[in-house]
Amino acid sequence: MRDQRDERMADQARRSEKAEREAAKQRILDMAEAERIPVEETTRAVPVRRGRHGQR
């Protein structure tokens, strides 16, 4: 009887840990998506501005 109870508790602990890992993974993915910079903004060409002082 005690072995069954211990096994149920261990199984419940494993499920709880798995749920916590999945929740943490989702939080990390959500943070990464919030900080993501769209590729359109990272590939824009920036013109070279050379004035009189920049040419030597």
Residue pairs with C-beta under 8 A, 6 or more apart in sequence:
none
